[in-house]
Amino acid sequence: MIDLAHPRDLVMIGAIFGLAAFIWSGWAQETPPKALVWRLVLAGLGLAGLALAVPSILTAIGNWSEPSAFTTGTSAFTLYLIVFWAEVIIGAVASFFLIRTGQTENIAPLILAIVGIHFFALAVVFGQSVLHVAGLLLTIVAVVAFILPRETAAPSFWCGILGAPVFFGIGLWCLLAGRSALAAG
């Protein structure tokens, strides 16, 4: 599930996923349920994301000379660039359409679905099956967030409350595996 061949990549996944947990828990603050407990849970998820991102970033910086699977000139890297730019364009065009049609509440699930789908390409680039798991779970969260009742909370809330723990859990798993592999040297 986790390939230890490139531990720096795993640590960077921890950093990026920690920031993603922070960002998605923040977006979820847009329109959560009325009870204060939900804002506190979201704040906790955001702090957990930062607590994951900071040591991950510091560990990555300290080990930047370690090899990475993210190498320019490979077919996997070319695939990633194609998928990345296609997603950016699709996300921008679809978000513009949603704004123009007064469906702004659907932007969060759309973006989370795109983020989830892009992890399937990243799994190929990095050779990390755990990114397939992240992609599957986040895409499911996006679909669930789209269909859950909007009278209770906005789709952005569902994306954050369900997606942030996915980012945090997989990010922490990658950080711990990467740090362990770096220590084993």
C-alpha positions in Angstrom: 0.0 0.0 0.0 2.9 2.4 0.8 6.1 2.0 -1.1 9.1 3.1 1.0 11.4 3.6 -2.0 11.0 7.4 -1.9 10.4 8.5 1.7 10.7 12.2 1.0 7.7 11.8 -1.3 5.8 10.3 1.6 6.7 13.1 3.9 5.6 15.6 1.3 2.3 13.8 1.0 1.9 14.3 4.7 2.6 18.0 4.3 0.2 18.5 1.4 -2.5 16.4 3.0 -2.1 18.3 6.3 -2.6 21.6 4.5 -5.6 20.0 2.6 -7.2 19.0 5.9 -6.7 22.6 7.2 -8.2 24.1 4.0 -11.2 21.8 3.7 -12.1 22.2 7.3 -11.9 25.9 6.8 -14.2 25.8 3.7 -16.6 23.7 5.8 -17.1 26.7 8.1 -19.0 28.4 5.2 -22.4 27.1 6.4 -22.2 24.4 9.1 -25.1 23.2 11.2 -26.2 25.8 13.8 -24.8 23.9 16.8 -21.5 25.3 18.1 -20.0 21.8 18.4 -19.7 21.6 14.6 -17.5 24.7 14.4 -15.4 23.3 17.3 -15.0 20.0 15.5 -14.0 21.8 12.3 -11.5 24.0 14.2 -10.0 20.8 15.7 -9.7 19.3 12.2 -8.0 22.4 11.0 -5.6 22.5 13.9 -4.9 18.8 13.4 -4.1 19.5 9.7 -1.7 22.2 10.7 -0.1 20.0 13.3 0.5 17.4 10.5 1.7 19.9 7.9 4.3 21.7 10.0 6.5 18.7 11.0 6.0 17.2 7.5 7.2 20.4 5.9 10.2 20.6 8.2 11.1 16.9 7.6 10.8 17.4 3.9 13.0 20.4 3.9 15.6 18.6 6.0 15.6 15.7 3.5 15.2 17.6 0.3 18.3 15.9 -1.2 16.7 12.5 -1.0 15.4 11.1 -4.3 11.9 11.5 -5.5 9.6 9.6 -7.9 8.4 12.9 -9.2 10.9 13.2 -12.0 10.5 15.4 -15.1 10.8 13.8 -18.5 9.1 10.5 -17.6 5.8 9.3 -19.1 4.3 9.3 -15.6 5.2 13.0 -15.2 3.8 13.8 -18.6 0.6 12.0 -17.7 0.4 13.9 -14.4 0.8 17.3 -16.3 -1.9 16.4 -18.8 -4.3 15.3 -16.0 -3.5 18.3 -13.8 -4.1 20.9 -16.5 -7.3 19.1 -17.7 -8.6 19.2 -14.1 -7.7 22.9 -13.7 -9.6 23.8 -16.9 -12.5 21.5 -16.1 -12.7 22.9 -12.5 -12.5 26.5 -13.7 -15.1 26.1 -16.5 -17.5 24.1 -14.4 -17.2 26.5 -11.4 -17.8 29.4 -13.7 -20.9 27.6 -15.1 -22.1 26.9 -11.5 -21.7 30.5 -10.5 -23.5 31.8 -13.6 -26.4 29.4 -13.0 -26.7 30.3 -9.3 -25.5 26.9 -8.1 -22.4 28.0 -6.1 -23.2 25.5 -3.3 -22.1 22.7 -5.8 -18.6 24.1 -6.3 -17.1 22.4 -3.2 -18.2 18.9 -4.1 -17.1 19.5 -7.7 -13.7 20.6 -6.6 -13.3 17.8 -4.1 -14.3 15.2 -6.8 -11.7 16.7 -9.1 -9.1 16.5 -6.3 -10.1 12.9 -5.5 -9.9 11.9 -9.2 -6.5 13.5 -9.6 -5.0 11.3 -6.9 -5.4 8.3 -9.3 -2.9 10.0 -11.7 -0.7 10.9 -8.8 -0.7 7.3 -7.6 0.9 6.4 -11.0 3.4 9.2 -10.8 4.6 8.4 -7.3 4.0 4.7 -7.4 2.0 5.0 -4.2 -1.2 2.8 -4.0 -2.3 4.7 -0.9 -3.1 7.6 -3.3 -5.6 5.3 -5.0 -7.3 4.9 -1.6 -7.3 8.7 -1.1 -8.7 9.2 -4.5 -11.5 6.7 -4.0 -12.4 8.0 -0.5 -12.4 11.6 -1.5 -14.4 11.0 -4.6 -17.0 9.1 -2.5 -17.1 12.0 0.0 -17.7 14.5 -2.9 -20.6 12.4 -4.1 -22.1 12.0 -0.6 -21.6 15.8 0.1 -23.5 16.5 -3.1 -26.5 14.4 -2.1 -26.7 15.0 1.6 -29.5 17.3 2.8 -28.8 20.9 2.3 -31.3 22.0 5.0 -28.9 20.6 7.6 -25.7 22.1 6.1 -24.1 23.3 2.9 -22.3 20.8 0.7 -19.0 22.5 1.6 -19.6 21.5 5.3 -20.0 17.9 4.3 -16.9 18.0 2.1 -14.9 19.4 5.0 -16.3 17.4 7.9 -15.9 14.1 5.9 -12.9 15.0 3.7 -10.6 16.6 6.2 -10.3 13.3 8.3 -9.4 11.4 5.1 -6.7 13.9 4.3 -5.4 13.9 7.9 -5.5 10.1 8.3 -3.7 9.2 5.1 -1.3 12.2 5.5 -0.3 11.0 9.0 0.1 7.5 7.7 2.4 8.7 4.9 4.4 11.0 7.3 5.0 8.2 9.8 6.0 5.8 7.1 8.3 8.3 5.4 10.0 9.4 8.6 10.5 5.8 9.6 12.1 5.0 6.2 14.3 8.1 6.4 15.5 7.1 9.9 16.3 3.6 8.7 18.3 5.3 6.0 
